[in-house]
């Protein structure tokens, strides 16, 4: 999303990559804790907040910020971080928000 904003604003390919890298770095290590194994909770609100962050990352780069860790290194770090996370926090609905008292008490959606 951040790269698309930069592209639409007339930025260069390098700036698009920088904006994407900054966005990935902001999300690195995020727990994926789907409530009732659906992408509705908490993903919808996270996606909405990331949409606004995409514009912030684009503005940073278009304003002259050069990200010191490029997109390739960032993607490698994000993948490595994901592999280090316990399985309960990786889209299994076994940890995080998915196992709160409120989430477990919800009426089943499926």
KEBABA-423734 format. One record per atom (N, C-alpha, C, O): atom name; residue number from 1; residue in three letters; x, y, z. Coordinates in nm, 2 decimals. Layout:
KEPA  a   k   r     xx     yy     zz
KEPA CA NUM ALA      X      Y      Z
...
//
This chain:
KEPA  a   k   r     xx     yy     zz
KEPA  N   1 UNK   0.08  -0.12   0.00
KEPA CA   1 UNK   0.00   0.00   0.00
KEPA  C   1 UNK   0.09   0.13   0.00
KEPA  O   1 UNK   0.06   0.22  -0.07
KEPA  N   2 UNK   0.19   0.13   0.08
KEPA CA   2 UNK   0.28   0.24   0.09
KEPA  C   2 UNK   0.35   0.27  -0.04
KEPA  O   2 UNK   0.36   0.38  -0.09
KEPA  N   3 UNK   0.39   0.16  -0.11
KEPA CA   3 UNK   0.46   0.17  -0.24
KEPA  C   3 UNK   0.36   0.23  -0.34
KEPA  O   3 UNK   0.40   0.31  -0.43
KEPA  N   4 UNK   0.24   0.18  -0.34
KEPA CA   4 UNK   0.13   0.23  -0.43
KEPA  C   4 UNK   0.11   0.38  -0.41
KEPA  O   4 UNK   0.09   0.45  -0.51
KEPA  N   5 UNK   0.11   0.43  -0.29
KEPA CA   5 UNK   0.09   0.57  -0.26
KEPA  C   5 UNK   0.20   0.65  -0.32
KEPA  O   5 UNK   0.18   0.76  -0.38
KEPA  N   6 UNK   0.32   0.60  -0.30
KEPA CA   6 UNK   0.44   0.67  -0.35
KEPA  C   6 UNK   0.43   0.67  -0.51
KEPA  O   6 UNK   0.46   0.77  -0.57
KEPA  N   7 UNK   0.40   0.56  -0.57
KEPA CA   7 UNK   0.39   0.55  -0.71
KEPA  C   7 UNK   0.28   0.65  -0.77
KEPA  O   7 UNK   0.31   0.72  -0.86
KEPA  N   8 UNK   0.17   0.66  -0.70
KEPA CA   8 UNK   0.06   0.75  -0.75
KEPA  C   8 UNK   0.10   0.90  -0.73
KEPA  O   8 UNK   0.05   0.98  -0.80
KEPA  N   9 UNK   0.19   0.92  -0.63
KEPA CA   9 UNK   0.24   1.06  -0.61
KEPA  C   9 UNK   0.36   1.10  -0.70
KEPA  O   9 UNK   0.41   1.21  -0.69
KEPA  N  10 UNK   0.40   1.00  -0.79
KEPA CA  10 UNK   0.51   1.03  -0.88
KEPA  C  10 UNK   0.65   1.00  -0.83
KEPA  O  10 UNK   0.75   1.04  -0.89
KEPA  N  11 UNK   0.65   0.92  -0.72
KEPA CA  11 UNK   0.78   0.88  -0.67
KEPA  C  11 UNK   0.85   0.78  -0.75
KEPA  O  11 UNK   0.80   0.72  -0.84
KEPA  N  12 UNK   0.98   0.76  -0.73
KEPA CA  12 UNK   1.06   0.67  -0.80
KEPA  C  12 UNK   1.04   0.52  -0.75
KEPA  O  12 UNK   0.98   0.50  -0.65
KEPA  N  13 UNK   1.10   0.43  -0.83
KEPA CA  13 UNK   1.09   0.29  -0.79
KEPA  C  13 UNK   1.16   0.27  -0.66
KEPA  O  13 UNK   1.12   0.19  -0.57
KEPA  N  14 UNK   1.28   0.33  -0.64
KEPA CA  14 UNK   1.36   0.32  -0.52
KEPA  C  14 UNK   1.27   0.38  -0.40
KEPA  O  14 UNK   1.28   0.32  -0.29
KEPA  N  15 UNK   1.20   0.49  -0.42
KEPA CA  15 UNK   1.12   0.54  -0.31
KEPA  C  15 UNK   1.00   0.44  -0.28
KEPA  O  15 UNK   0.97   0.43  -0.16
KEPA  N  16 UNK   0.95   0.38  -0.38
KEPA CA  16 UNK   0.84   0.28  -0.36
KEPA  C  16 UNK   0.89   0.17  -0.27
KEPA  O  16 UNK   0.83   0.13  -0.17
KEPA  N  17 UNK   1.01   0.12  -0.30
KEPA CA  17 UNK   1.07   0.01  -0.22
KEPA  C  17 UNK   1.10   0.06  -0.08
KEPA  O  17 UNK   1.08  -0.02   0.02
KEPA  N  18 UNK   1.15   0.18  -0.06
KEPA CA  18 UNK   1.17   0.23   0.07
KEPA  C  18 UNK   1.04   0.24   0.15
KEPA  O  18 UNK   1.04   0.20   0.27
KEPA  N  19 UNK   0.94   0.29   0.09
KEPA CA  19 UNK   0.81   0.30   0.16
KEPA  C  19 UNK   0.76   0.17   0.20
KEPA  O  19 UNK   0.71   0.15   0.31
KEPA  N  20 UNK   0.77   0.07   0.11
KEPA CA  20 UNK   0.73  -0.07   0.14
KEPA  C  20 UNK   0.81  -0.12   0.26
KEPA  O  20 UNK   0.75  -0.19   0.35
KEPA  N  21 UNK   0.94  -0.10   0.26
KEPA CA  21 UNK   1.03  -0.15   0.36
KEPA  C  21 UNK   0.99  -0.09   0.50
KEPA  O  21 UNK   0.98  -0.16   0.60
KEPA  N  22 UNK   0.96   0.04   0.50
KEPA CA  22 UNK   0.92   0.10   0.63
KEPA  C  22 UNK   0.79   0.04   0.68
KEPA  O  22 UNK   0.78   0.01   0.80
KEPA  N  23 UNK   0.70   0.02   0.59
KEPA CA  23 UNK   0.57  -0.04   0.63
KEPA  C  23 UNK   0.59  -0.18   0.69
KEPA  O  23 UNK   0.53  -0.21   0.79
KEPA  N  24 UNK   0.67  -0.26   0.62
KEPA CA  24 UNK   0.69  -0.40   0.66
KEPA  C  24 UNK   0.76  -0.39   0.80
KEPA  O  24 UNK   0.73  -0.47   0.89
KEPA  N  25 UNK   0.86  -0.30   0.82
KEPA CA  25 UNK   0.93  -0.29   0.95
KEPA  C  25 UNK   0.83  -0.25   1.06
KEPA  O  25 UNK   0.85  -0.30   1.17
KEPA  N  26 UNK   0.73  -0.17   1.03
KEPA CA  26 UNK   0.63  -0.14   1.13
KEPA  C  26 UNK   0.54  -0.25   1.17
KEPA  O  26 UNK   0.49  -0.26   1.28
KEPA  N  27 UNK   0.53  -0.35   1.08
KEPA CA  27 UNK   0.44  -0.46   1.11
KEPA  C  27 UNK   0.51  -0.59   1.15
KEPA  O  27 UNK   0.45  -0.69   1.19
KEPA  N  28 UNK   0.65  -0.58   1.15
KEPA CA  28 UNK   0.73  -0.70   1.18
KEPA  C  28 UNK   0.70  -0.75   1.32
KEPA  O  28 UNK   0.70  -0.68   1.42
KEPA  N  29 UNK   0.68  -0.88   1.33
KEPA CA  29 UNK   0.65  -0.95   1.45
KEPA  C  29 UNK   0.51  -0.94   1.50
KEPA  O  29 UNK   0.48  -0.98   1.62
KEPA  N  30 UNK   0.42  -0.89   1.42
KEPA CA  30 UNK   0.28  -0.87   1.46
KEPA  C  30 UNK   0.22  -1.01   1.48
KEPA  O  30 UNK   0.23  -1.10   1.40
KEPA  N  31 UNK   0.15  -1.03   1.59
KEPA CA  31 UNK   0.08  -1.15   1.63
KEPA  C  31 UNK  -0.04  -1.17   1.53
KEPA  O  31 UNK  -0.11  -1.07   1.52
KEPA  N  32 UNK  -0.06  -1.28   1.48
KEPA CA  32 UNK  -0.18  -1.32   1.40
KEPA  C  32 UNK  -0.26  -1.40   1.49
KEPA  O  32 UNK  -0.23  -1.52   1.51
KEPA  N  33 UNK  -0.36  -1.34   1.55
KEPA CA  33 UNK  -0.44  -1.41   1.65
KEPA  C  33 UNK  -0.59  -1.41   1.62
KEPA  O  33 UNK  -0.67  -1.34   1.69
KEPA  N  34 UNK  -0.63  -1.47   1.51
KEPA CA  34 UNK  -0.76  -1.47   1.46
KEPA  C  34 UNK  -0.87  -1.52   1.56
KEPA  O  34 UNK  -0.86  -1.64   1.61
KEPA  N  35 UNK  -0.96  -1.43   1.60
KEPA CA  35 UNK  -1.07  -1.47   1.69
KEPA  C  35 UNK  -1.17  -1.56   1.61
KEPA  O  35 UNK  -1.21  -1.52   1.50
KEPA  N  36 UNK  -1.19  -1.68   1.66
KEPA CA  36 UNK  -1.28  -1.78   1.60
KEPA  C  36 UNK  -1.23  -1.82   1.46
KEPA  O  36 UNK  -1.31  -1.86   1.37
KEPA  N  37 UNK  -1.10  -1.81   1.44
KEPA CA  37 UNK  -1.03  -1.85   1.31
KEPA  C  37 UNK  -1.09  -1.78   1.19
KEPA  O  37 UNK  -1.08  -1.83   1.08
KEPA  N  38 UNK  -1.14  -1.65   1.21
KEPA CA  38 UNK  -1.18  -1.57   1.09
KEPA  C  38 UNK  -1.09  -1.45   1.09
KEPA  O  38 UNK  -1.03  -1.41   1.19
KEPA  N  39 UNK  -1.09  -1.38   0.97
KEPA CA  39 UNK  -1.01  -1.26   0.96
KEPA  C  39 UNK  -1.09  -1.14   1.00
KEPA  O  39 UNK  -1.05  -1.03   0.96
KEPA  N  40 UNK  -1.19  -1.15   1.07
KEPA CA  40 UNK  -1.27  -1.03   1.11
KEPA  C  40 UNK  -1.22  -0.97   1.23
KEPA  O  40 UNK  -1.21  -0.84   1.23
KEPA  N  41 UNK  -1.18  -1.04   1.33
KEPA CA  41 UNK  -1.13  -0.98   1.46
KEPA  C  41 UNK  -0.99  -1.04   1.48
KEPA  O  41 UNK  -0.98  -1.17   1.48
KEPA  N  42 UNK  -0.89  -0.97   1.50
KEPA CA  42 UNK  -0.88  -0.82   1.50
KEPA  C  42 UNK  -0.83  -0.77   1.36
KEPA  O  42 UNK  -0.79  -0.65   1.35
KEPA  N  43 UNK  -0.84  -0.85   1.26
KEPA CA  43 UNK  -0.77  -0.81   1.13
KEPA  C  43 UNK  -0.83  -0.69   1.06
KEPA  O  43 UNK  -0.76  -0.61   1.01
KEPA  N  44 UNK  -0.97  -0.67   1.07
KEPA CA  44 UNK  -1.03  -0.56   1.00
KEPA  C  44 UNK  -0.97  -0.43   1.05
KEPA  O  44 UNK  -0.94  -0.33   0.98
KEPA  N  45 UNK  -0.97  -0.42   1.18
KEPA CA  45 UNK  -0.92  -0.29   1.24
KEPA  C  45 UNK  -0.77  -0.27   1.22
KEPA  O  45 UNK  -0.72  -0.16   1.20
KEPA  N  46 UNK  -0.69  -0.38   1.22
KEPA CA  46 UNK  -0.55  -0.37   1.19
KEPA  C  46 UNK  -0.53  -0.33   1.05
KEPA  O  46 UNK  -0.45  -0.24   1.02
KEPA  N  47 UNK  -0.60  -0.38   0.95
KEPA CA  47 UNK  -0.59  -0.35   0.81
KEPA  C  47 UNK  -0.63  -0.20   0.79
KEPA  O  47 UNK  -0.56  -0.13   0.71
KEPA  N  48 UNK  -0.73  -0.15   0.86
KEPA CA  48 UNK  -0.76  -0.01   0.85
KEPA  C  48 UNK  -0.65   0.08   0.90
KEPA  O  48 UNK  -0.62   0.18   0.84
KEPA  N  49 UNK  -0.59   0.04   1.01
KEPA CA  49 UNK  -0.48   0.12   1.07
KEPA  C  49 UNK  -0.36   0.12   0.98
KEPA  O  49 UNK  -0.29   0.22   0.96
KEPA  N  50 UNK  -0.34   0.00   0.92
KEPA CA  50 UNK  -0.22  -0.01   0.82
KEPA  C  50 UNK  -0.25   0.07   0.70
KEPA  O  50 UNK  -0.15   0.12   0.64
KEPA  N  51 UNK  -0.37   0.09   0.66
KEPA CA  51 UNK  -0.40   0.17   0.54
KEPA  C  51 UNK  -0.35   0.32   0.57
KEPA  O  51 UNK  -0.30   0.38   0.48
KEPA  N  52 UNK  -0.38   0.37   0.69
KEPA CA  52 UNK  -0.34   0.50   0.72
KEPA  C  52 UNK  -0.19   0.51   0.74
KEPA  O  52 UNK  -0.13   0.61   0.70
KEPA  N  53 UNK  -0.13   0.40   0.79
KEPA CA  53 UNK   0.02   0.40   0.80
KEPA  C  53 UNK   0.09   0.40   0.67
KEPA  O  53 UNK   0.20   0.45   0.65
KEPA  N  54 UNK   0.02   0.34   0.57
KEPA CA  54 UNK   0.08   0.34   0.43
KEPA  C  54 UNK   0.10   0.49   0.38
KEPA  O  54 UNK   0.20   0.52   0.32
KEPA  N  55 UNK   0.00   0.57   0.41
KEPA CA  55 UNK   0.02   0.71   0.37
KEPA  C  55 UNK   0.13   0.78   0.45
KEPA  O  55 UNK   0.20   0.86   0.39
KEPA  N  56 UNK   0.14   0.75   0.58
KEPA CA  56 UNK   0.25   0.81   0.66
KEPA  C  56 UNK   0.39   0.76   0.61
KEPA  O  56 UNK   0.48   0.85   0.59
KEPA  N  57 UNK   0.40   0.63   0.58
KEPA CA  57 UNK   0.53   0.58   0.53
KEPA  C  57 UNK   0.56   0.65   0.39
KEPA  O  57 UNK   0.68   0.68   0.37
KEPA  N  58 UNK   0.46   0.66   0.31
KEPA CA  58 UNK   0.48   0.73   0.18
KEPA  C  58 UNK   0.53   0.87   0.20
KEPA  O  58 UNK   0.62   0.92   0.13
KEPA  N  59 UNK   0.46   0.94   0.29
KEPA CA  59 UNK   0.50   1.08   0.31
KEPA  C  59 UNK   0.64   1.09   0.37
KEPA  O  59 UNK   0.71   1.19   0.33
KEPA  N  60 UNK   0.68   1.00   0.45
KEPA CA  60 UNK   0.82   1.00   0.50
KEPA  C  60 UNK   0.92   1.00   0.39
KEPA  O  60 UNK   1.01   1.07   0.38
KEPA  N  61 UNK   0.90   0.90   0.30
KEPA CA  61 UNK   0.99   0.88   0.19
KEPA  C  61 UNK   0.99   0.99   0.09
KEPA  O  61 UNK   1.09   1.04   0.04
KEPA  N  62 UNK   0.87   1.03   0.06
KEPA CA  62 UNK   0.85   1.14  -0.04
KEPA  C  62 UNK   0.91   1.27   0.02
KEPA  O  62 UNK   0.95   1.36  -0.06
KEPA  N  63 UNK   0.92   1.28   0.15
KEPA CA  63 UNK   0.97   1.40   0.21
KEPA  C  63 UNK   1.12   1.39   0.23
KEPA  O  63 UNK   1.19   1.48   0.28
KEPA  N  64 UNK   1.19   1.28   0.18
KEPA CA  64 UNK   1.33   1.28   0.18
KEPA  C  64 UNK   1.39   1.17   0.27
KEPA  O  64 UNK   1.51   1.15   0.27
KEPA  N  65 UNK   1.31   1.10   0.34
KEPA CA  65 UNK   1.37   0.99   0.43
KEPA  C  65 UNK   1.41   0.88   0.34
KEPA  O  65 UNK   1.34   0.83   0.25
KEPA  N  66 UNK   1.54   0.83   0.36
KEPA CA  66 UNK   1.59   0.71   0.30
KEPA  C  66 UNK   1.60   0.60   0.40
KEPA  O  66 UNK   1.67   0.62   0.50
KEPA  N  67 UNK   1.53   0.50   0.38
KEPA CA  67 UNK   1.53   0.39   0.48
KEPA  C  67 UNK   1.66   0.31   0.47
KEPA  O  67 UNK   1.70   0.26   0.36
KEPA  N  68 UNK   1.74   0.30   0.58
KEPA CA  68 UNK   1.87   0.24   0.58
KEPA  C  68 UNK   1.87   0.09   0.55
KEPA  O  68 UNK   1.97   0.03   0.50
KEPA  N  69 UNK   1.76   0.02   0.59
KEPA CA  69 UNK   1.75  -0.12   0.56
KEPA  C  69 UNK   1.65  -0.14   0.44
KEPA  O  69 UNK   1.53  -0.11   0.46
KEPA  N  70 UNK   1.70  -0.18   0.33
KEPA CA  70 UNK   1.61  -0.19   0.21
KEPA  C  70 UNK   1.51  -0.30   0.21
KEPA  O  70 UNK   1.50  -0.37   0.31
KEPA  N  71 UNK   1.43  -0.31   0.11
KEPA CA  71 UNK   1.32  -0.40   0.10
KEPA  C  71 UNK   1.37  -0.54   0.11
KEPA  O  71 UNK   1.30  -0.63   0.17
KEPA  N  72 UNK   1.48  -0.58   0.04
KEPA CA  72 UNK   1.52  -0.72   0.04
KEPA  C  72 UNK   1.56  -0.76   0.18
KEPA  O  72 UNK   1.52  -0.87   0.23
KEPA  N  73 UNK   1.64  -0.68   0.25
KEPA CA  73 UNK   1.68  -0.72   0.39
KEPA  C  73 UNK   1.56  -0.72   0.48
KEPA  O  73 UNK   1.55  -0.80   0.57
KEPA  N  74 UNK   1.46  -0.63   0.46
KEPA CA  74 UNK   1.34  -0.62   0.54
KEPA  C  74 UNK   1.26  -0.75   0.53
KEPA  O  74 UNK   1.22  -0.80   0.62
KEPA  N  75 UNK   1.24  -0.79   0.40
KEPA CA  75 UNK   1.16  -0.91   0.38
KEPA  C  75 UNK   1.22  -1.03   0.44
KEPA  O  75 UNK   1.16  -1.11   0.50
KEPA  N  76 UNK   1.35  -1.04   0.43
KEPA CA  76 UNK   1.43  -1.15   0.49
KEPA  C  76 UNK   1.41  -1.15   0.64
KEPA  O  76 UNK   1.38  -1.25   0.71
KEPA  N  77 UNK   1.42  -1.03   0.70
KEPA CA  77 UNK   1.40  -1.02   0.85
KEPA  C  77 UNK   1.26  -1.05   0.89
KEPA  O  77 UNK   1.24  -1.11   1.00
KEPA  N  78 UNK   1.16  -1.00   0.82
KEPA CA  78 UNK   1.02  -1.03   0.85
KEPA  C  78 UNK   1.00  -1.18   0.84
KEPA  O  78 UNK   0.93  -1.24   0.93
KEPA  N  79 UNK   1.05  -1.25   0.74
KEPA CA  79 UNK   1.03  -1.40   0.73
KEPA  C  79 UNK   1.10  -1.47   0.85
KEPA  O  79 UNK   1.04  -1.56   0.91
KEPA  N  80 UNK   1.22  -1.43   0.88
KEPA CA  80 UNK   1.29  -1.49   0.99
KEPA  C  80 UNK   1.22  -1.47   1.12
KEPA  O  80 UNK   1.21  -1.56   1.20
KEPA  N  81 UNK   1.17  -1.35   1.14
KEPA CA  81 UNK   1.10  -1.32   1.27
KEPA  C  81 UNK   0.97  -1.40   1.28
KEPA  O  81 UNK   0.94  -1.46   1.38
KEPA  N  82 UNK   0.90  -1.42   1.17
KEPA CA  82 UNK   0.78  -1.50   1.17
KEPA  C  82 UNK   0.81  -1.65   1.20
KEPA  O  82 UNK   0.73  -1.71   1.27
KEPA  N  83 UNK   0.92  -1.70   1.15
KEPA CA  83 UNK   0.96  -1.84   1.18
KEPA  C  83 UNK   1.00  -1.85   1.33
KEPA  O  83 UNK   0.99  -1.96   1.38
KEPA  N  84 UNK   1.05  -1.75   1.39
KEPA CA  84 UNK   1.09  -1.75   1.53
KEPA  C  84 UNK   0.97  -1.75   1.63
KEPA  O  84 UNK   0.98  -1.79   1.74
KEPA  N  85 UNK   0.86  -1.70   1.58
KEPA CA  85 UNK   0.74  -1.68   1.67
KEPA  C  85 UNK   0.68  -1.82   1.70
KEPA  O  85 UNK   0.68  -1.91   1.62
KEPA  N  86 UNK   0.63  -1.83   1.82
KEPA CA  86 UNK   0.56  -1.96   1.86
KEPA  C  86 UNK   0.44  -1.98   1.77
KEPA  O  86 UNK   0.37  -1.89   1.73
KEPA  N  87 UNK   0.41  -2.11   1.75
KEPA CA  87 UNK   0.30  -2.14   1.66
KEPA  C  87 UNK   0.17  -2.08   1.71
KEPA  O  87 UNK   0.08  -2.05   1.63
KEPA  N  88 UNK   0.15  -2.06   1.84
KEPA CA  88 UNK   0.03  -2.01   1.89
KEPA  C  88 UNK   0.00  -1.87   1.84
KEPA  O  88 UNK  -0.11  -1.82   1.85
KEPA  N  89 UNK   0.10  -1.80   1.80
KEPA CA  89 UNK   0.09  -1.66   1.75
KEPA  C  89 UNK   0.09  -1.65   1.60
KEPA  O  89 UNK   0.10  -1.53   1.55
KEPA  N  90 UNK   0.08  -1.76   1.53
KEPA CA  90 UNK   0.09  -1.75   1.38
KEPA  C  90 UNK  -0.04  -1.81   1.32
KEPA  O  90 UNK  -0.03  -1.92   1.26
KEPA  N  91 UNK  -0.14  -1.74   1.32
KEPA CA  91 UNK  -0.27  -1.77   1.25
KEPA  C  91 UNK  -0.33  -1.90   1.29
KEPA  O  91 UNK  -0.39  -1.97   1.21
KEPA  N  92 UNK  -0.31  -1.94   1.41
KEPA CA  92 UNK  -0.36  -2.07   1.46
KEPA  C  92 UNK  -0.48  -2.05   1.55
KEPA  O  92 UNK  -0.55  -2.15   1.58
KEPA  N  93 UNK  -0.51  -1.93   1.59
KEPA CA  93 UNK  -0.62  -1.90   1.69
KEPA  C  93 UNK  -0.59  -1.96   1.82
KEPA  O  93 UNK  -0.69  -1.99   1.90
KEPA  N  94 UNK  -0.47  -1.99   1.86
KEPA CA  94 UNK  -0.43  -2.05   1.98
KEPA  C  94 UNK  -0.37  -1.96   2.09
KEPA  O  94 UNK  -0.33  -2.00   2.19
KEPA  N  95 UNK  -0.36  -1.83   2.05
KEPA CA  95 UNK  -0.30  -1.73   2.14
KEPA  C  95 UNK  -0.35  -1.59   2.12
KEPA  O  95 UNK  -0.44  -1.57   2.03
KEPA  N  96 UNK  -0.30  -1.50   2.19
KEPA CA  96 UNK  -0.33  -1.36   2.17
KEPA  C  96 UNK  -0.48  -1.33   2.20
KEPA  O  96 UNK  -0.54  -1.38   2.29
KEPA  N  97 UNK  -0.53  -1.24   2.11
KEPA CA  97 UNK  -0.67  -1.20   2.12
KEPA  C  97 UNK  -0.77  -1.32   2.11
KEPA  O  97 UNK  -0.88  -1.32   2.17
KEPA  N  98 UNK  -0.73  -1.43   2.04
KEPA CA  98 UNK  -0.82  -1.54   2.02
KEPA  C  98 UNK  -0.85  -1.62   2.14
KEPA  O  98 UNK  -0.95  -1.69   2.15
KEPA  N  99 UNK  -0.77  -1.60   2.24
KEPA CA  99 UNK  -0.79  -1.68   2.37
KEPA  C  99 UNK  -0.83  -1.60   2.48
KEPA  O  99 UNK  -0.83  -1.64   2.60
KEPA  N 100 UNK  -0.87  -1.47   2.46
KEPA CA 100 UNK  -0.92  -1.39   2.57
KEPA  C 100 UNK  -1.06  -1.44   2.61
KEPA  O 100 UNK  -1.13  -1.51   2.54
KEPA  N 101 UNK  -1.09  -1.41   2.73
KEPA CA 101 UNK  -1.22  -1.45   2.79
KEPA  C 101 UNK  -1.34  -1.41   2.70
KEPA  O 101 UNK  -1.43  -1.48   2.67
KEPA  N 102 UNK  -1.33  -1.28   2.65
KEPA CA 102 UNK  -1.44  -1.23   2.57
KEPA  C 102 UNK  -1.45  -1.31   2.43
KEPA  O 102 UNK  -1.56  -1.34   2.39
KEPA  N 103 UNK  -1.33  -1.34   2.37
KEPA CA 103 UNK  -1.33  -1.41   2.24
KEPA  C 103 UNK  -1.39  -1.55   2.26
KEPA  O 103 UNK  -1.46  -1.60   2.17
KEPA  N 104 UNK  -1.35  -1.61   2.36
KEPA CA 104 UNK  -1.39  -1.75   2.39
KEPA  C 104 UNK  -1.54  -1.76   2.42
KEPA  O 104 UNK  -1.61  -1.86   2.40
KEPA  N 105 UNK  -1.60  -1.65   2.48
KEPA CA 105 UNK  -1.74  -1.65   2.51
KEPA  C 105 UNK  -1.83  -1.61   2.40
KEPA  O 105 UNK  -1.95  -1.61   2.41
KEPA  N 106 UNK  -1.77  -1.56   2.29
KEPA CA 106 UNK  -1.85  -1.52   2.17
KEPA  C 106 UNK  -1.93  -1.63   2.12
KEPA  O 106 UNK  -1.89  -1.75   2.12
KEPA  N 107 UNK  -2.05  -1.60   2.07
KEPA CA 107 UNK  -2.13  -1.70   1.99
KEPA  C 107 UNK  -2.05  -1.74   1.87
KEPA  O 107 UNK  -1.99  -1.66   1.80
KEPA  N 108 UNK  -2.05  -1.87   1.84
KEPA CA 108 UNK  -1.97  -1.92   1.73
KEPA  C 108 UNK  -2.03  -1.86   1.60
KEPA  O 108 UNK  -2.15  -1.86   1.58
KEPA  N 109 UNK  -1.94  -1.82   1.51
KEPA CA 109 UNK  -1.97  -1.76   1.38
KEPA  C 109 UNK  -1.99  -1.86   1.27
KEPA  O 109 UNK  -2.05  -1.83   1.17
KEPA  N 110 UNK  -1.94  -1.98   1.29
KEPA CA 110 UNK  -1.95  -2.08   1.19
KEPA  C 110 UNK  -2.02  -2.20   1.24
KEPA  O 110 UNK  -2.04  -2.29   1.17
//
